[in-house]
Amino acid sequence: MAGKFEVYQDKAGKFRFRLKASNGQVIATGEAYESKKSCLNGIESIRKNAPDARLDDQTTSPAPPA
């Protein structure tokens, strides 16, 4: 089973989405949108722009050795 986007309304009535992995764990969440259409556009933007997204690590200290 592939991951999935879930669209929902928060307590304030704003539209949001979350991306769930195939095991059901939430791996990303979207901002609050005023309309469902805007929320769906946010999902489409991720689908379009993220496949080749690079990692820009802006942390100030190096990661500990593995």
MOSULZI-V942079 format. One record per helix or strand. SS is the DSSP state (h for helix, s for strand). FROM is the first residue (numbers start at 0). TO is the last residue. If there is no record, write none. Layout:
[[SS/FROM/TO] [SS/FROM/TO]]
This chain:
[[s/3/8] [s/14/19] [s/25/28] [s/32/32] [h/35/48]]
